[in-house]
Amino acid sequence: MERVISSFMGSFLVWAFLVLDLVLKVSGNGEVDALNALKSTLLDPNNVLQSWDATRVNPCTWFHVTCNSDNSVTRVDLGNADLSGQLVSQLGQLSNLQYLELYSNNITGKIPDEIGKLTSLVSLDLYLNKLTGPIPSTLGKLQKLRFLRLNNNALSGGIPMSLTAVSSLQILDLSNNHLTGEIPVNGSFSLFTPISYQNNPGLIPPKNTPSAPRSPPATTSSAELHQTTEFH
């Protein structure tokens, strides 16, 4: 009898572990959850997100998503995709994300504060959308950020002083928004030219003109670093 009970318990434990493993694979991947949350808030008339299947173990086989050797998401390329809707706080779960490319869409709403959790981020391209609200001060935590392009939206409020601490920042474009207040001049902002802020009538320009201006910020994606995704 004990042998039968022992065999039964062994079989039950094996079955339980298999079920648990399946559940974890389906719902336990935070990156799948994050991207699926984004998909659920976006209108996608061209079905560019058709391959984004929430039941996959990881999203590395999805179109417009790139992963590293550890199957962790490093890029989301959804520029010029005719998407509308809003961004989601769950994007902060993409802990190894380096490139977030959502430019030239019709995305509305605010930039989530949780993007400040993406400490591996190199490029944040949200330009040519319909974003409103402030620039999150949490972006000052992105110490690897090199490209920040938020131009041609409807962002309001001041330029966060926290951004001046991002010493890696090379390209900045905040033009064509509704920003107000003083333009920072310290830290990485000391060399940016007025073109980075143009067409923000409420901004107060710095008193001193930069003596060593950088190249004007590009209004396209980081083509020198990656290929632009094409949608058909």
C-alpha positions as CSV (number, residue, x, y, z in Angstrom):
1,M,0.0,0.0,0.0
2,E,2.8,2.4,0.9
3,R,4.5,1.6,-2.4
4,V,1.2,2.5,-4.3
5,I,0.9,5.8,-2.4
6,S,4.5,6.6,-3.0
7,S,4.1,6.0,-6.7
8,F,1.0,8.0,-6.8
9,M,2.6,11.0,-5.0
10,G,5.6,10.8,-7.4
11,S,3.3,10.9,-10.4
12,F,1.3,13.7,-8.9
13,L,4.4,15.8,-8.2
14,V,5.7,15.3,-11.8
15,W,2.3,16.4,-13.1
16,A,2.2,19.4,-10.8
17,F,5.7,20.6,-11.9
18,L,4.7,20.2,-15.6
19,V,1.6,22.3,-15.1
20,L,3.5,24.9,-13.1
21,D,6.2,25.1,-15.8
22,L,3.5,25.6,-18.4
23,V,1.9,28.4,-16.4
24,L,5.2,30.1,-15.9
25,K,6.0,29.9,-19.6
26,V,2.7,31.4,-20.6
27,S,2.3,34.1,-18.0
28,G,5.5,34.5,-16.1
29,N,7.6,36.4,-18.6
30,G,7.5,40.1,-17.6
31,E,8.7,41.2,-21.0
32,V,5.9,39.4,-22.8
33,D,3.5,40.9,-20.3
34,A,4.9,44.4,-20.9
35,L,4.7,44.2,-24.7
36,N,1.3,42.6,-24.7
37,A,0.1,45.4,-22.4
38,L,1.4,47.9,-25.0
39,K,-0.2,46.0,-27.8
40,S,-3.6,46.0,-26.0
41,T,-3.6,49.8,-25.8
42,L,-2.6,50.5,-29.4
43,L,-4.8,50.6,-32.5
44,D,-2.9,48.8,-35.2
45,P,-4.7,49.3,-38.6
46,N,-1.9,47.6,-40.6
47,N,-1.5,44.6,-38.3
48,V,2.2,45.2,-37.7
49,L,1.8,43.6,-34.2
50,Q,0.1,40.5,-35.6
51,S,3.0,38.3,-34.5
52,W,2.9,39.5,-30.9
53,D,1.5,36.4,-29.3
54,A,1.1,36.5,-25.5
55,T,1.3,32.7,-25.2
56,R,4.9,32.6,-26.4
57,V,7.7,31.8,-23.9
58,N,9.5,34.9,-24.9
59,P,8.9,37.7,-27.5
60,C,12.2,37.1,-29.4
61,T,10.4,35.7,-32.5
62,W,8.0,38.6,-32.8
63,F,8.5,41.1,-35.6
64,H,9.9,44.5,-34.7
65,V,11.4,43.1,-31.5
66,T,15.1,42.3,-31.1
67,C,16.6,40.2,-28.2
68,N,20.1,39.5,-26.9
69,S,21.7,36.1,-26.5
70,D,19.9,35.7,-23.2
71,N,16.5,36.1,-24.9
72,S,15.9,39.5,-23.3
73,V,14.4,42.3,-25.3
74,T,16.9,45.0,-26.4
75,R,15.0,46.8,-29.2
76,V,11.5,47.7,-30.0
77,D,11.3,49.2,-33.6
78,L,7.8,50.5,-34.3
79,G,8.5,53.8,-36.2
80,N,6.2,54.8,-39.0
81,A,3.7,52.1,-38.1
82,D,0.5,54.2,-38.2
83,L,-0.1,53.2,-34.5
84,S,-2.4,55.2,-32.2
85,G,-3.3,54.8,-28.6
86,Q,-1.2,55.3,-25.5
87,L,2.0,54.1,-23.9
88,V,1.9,51.9,-20.8
89,S,3.7,51.9,-17.5
90,Q,4.6,48.2,-18.1
91,L,7.3,49.3,-20.5
92,G,9.4,49.8,-17.4
93,Q,9.7,46.0,-17.1
94,L,11.9,45.8,-20.2
95,S,15.0,46.0,-18.1
96,N,17.5,45.4,-20.9
97,L,15.9,47.6,-23.5
98,Q,18.4,49.8,-25.4
99,Y,16.3,51.3,-28.2
100,L,12.7,52.3,-28.0
101,E,11.6,53.5,-31.4
102,L,8.0,54.7,-31.6
103,Y,8.5,57.8,-33.8
104,S,6.1,59.0,-36.5
105,N,2.9,57.5,-35.2
106,N,-0.3,59.0,-33.7
107,I,0.4,58.0,-30.0
108,T,-1.4,60.2,-27.5
109,G,-1.3,60.6,-23.7
110,K,1.7,61.0,-21.4
111,I,5.2,59.6,-21.4
112,P,5.1,57.1,-18.5
113,D,7.4,57.8,-15.5
114,E,8.4,54.1,-15.6
115,I,10.5,54.6,-18.7
116,G,13.0,56.0,-16.2
117,K,13.5,52.4,-15.1
118,L,15.1,51.5,-18.4
119,T,18.6,52.1,-17.3
120,S,20.1,50.4,-20.4
121,L,18.3,52.7,-22.7
122,V,20.5,54.3,-25.4
123,S,17.9,55.8,-27.7
124,L,14.4,57.1,-26.9
125,D,12.7,58.3,-30.1
126,L,9.1,59.4,-29.6
127,Y,9.0,62.3,-32.0
128,L,6.2,63.1,-34.4
129,N,3.4,61.8,-32.2
130,K,0.7,63.5,-30.2
131,L,2.1,63.1,-26.7
132,T,1.0,65.5,-24.0
133,G,1.9,66.3,-20.4
134,P,5.4,66.8,-19.0
135,I,8.7,65.3,-19.8
136,P,9.2,62.8,-16.9
137,S,12.0,63.8,-14.5
138,T,12.7,60.1,-14.2
139,L,14.5,60.2,-17.5
140,G,17.4,61.7,-15.6
141,K,18.1,58.2,-14.3
142,L,19.0,57.0,-17.9
143,Q,22.7,57.3,-17.6
144,K,23.4,55.5,-20.9
145,L,21.0,57.6,-22.9
146,R,22.6,59.1,-26.0
147,F,19.7,60.0,-28.2
148,L,16.6,61.8,-26.8
149,R,14.1,63.0,-29.5
150,L,10.7,64.1,-28.3
151,N,10.2,66.8,-30.9
152,N,6.9,67.5,-32.7
153,N,4.5,66.5,-29.9
154,A,2.4,68.6,-27.5
155,L,4.5,68.2,-24.4
156,S,4.2,70.9,-21.7
157,G,5.9,72.0,-18.5
158,G,9.6,72.6,-18.0
159,I,12.7,70.8,-19.1
160,P,13.6,68.5,-16.1
161,M,16.8,69.6,-14.4
162,S,17.5,65.9,-13.8
163,L,18.4,65.5,-17.5
164,T,21.5,67.7,-17.1
165,A,23.0,64.8,-15.1
166,V,22.9,62.5,-18.1
167,S,26.5,63.0,-19.3
168,S,26.1,60.5,-22.1
169,L,23.5,62.6,-23.9
170,Q,24.7,63.5,-27.4
171,I,21.6,64.4,-29.4
172,L,18.6,66.3,-27.9
173,D,15.6,67.5,-29.8
174,L,12.7,69.0,-27.8
175,S,11.6,71.3,-30.6
176,N,7.9,72.0,-31.6
177,N,6.3,71.4,-28.3
178,H,4.6,73.6,-25.6
179,L,7.5,73.6,-23.1
180,T,7.9,76.5,-20.7
181,G,10.5,77.8,-18.2
182,E,14.2,78.2,-18.3
183,I,16.4,76.2,-20.6
184,P,19.1,74.4,-18.5
185,V,22.7,75.3,-19.3
186,N,24.7,73.1,-17.0
187,G,25.9,69.5,-17.5
188,S,25.3,68.0,-20.9
189,F,23.1,70.9,-21.8
190,S,26.0,73.3,-22.0
191,L,26.8,72.5,-25.6
192,F,23.3,72.1,-27.1
193,T,22.2,74.7,-29.6
194,P,18.9,76.6,-29.8
195,I,17.7,74.3,-32.6
196,S,17.2,71.7,-29.9
197,Y,14.4,73.9,-28.3
198,Q,13.0,75.9,-31.2
199,N,9.2,76.5,-31.5
200,N,8.6,76.4,-27.8
201,P,7.4,80.0,-27.3
202,G,7.3,79.6,-23.5
203,L,10.9,78.6,-23.1
204,I,13.4,81.2,-21.8
205,P,16.7,80.9,-23.7
206,P,20.0,80.8,-21.8
207,K,21.9,84.0,-21.4
208,N,25.1,82.8,-23.0
209,T,25.3,81.4,-26.5
210,P,27.2,78.1,-26.6
211,S,30.7,78.6,-27.8
212,A,31.2,75.0,-29.1
213,P,27.8,74.0,-30.6
214,R,27.1,70.4,-31.5
215,S,25.7,69.2,-34.7
216,P,21.9,69.9,-35.1
217,P,19.8,67.1,-33.8
218,A,18.5,64.8,-36.5
219,T,14.8,64.4,-36.9
220,T,15.0,60.9,-38.1
221,S,15.8,57.7,-36.2
222,S,19.3,56.6,-35.4
223,A,20.0,55.4,-38.9
224,E,23.7,55.4,-38.2
225,L,23.2,52.8,-35.5
226,H,20.4,50.7,-36.8
227,Q,18.2,50.0,-39.8
228,T,14.8,51.6,-40.0
229,T,12.0,49.1,-39.9
230,E,9.8,49.2,-43.0
231,F,6.1,48.4,-42.9
232,H,4.1,47.3,-45.8
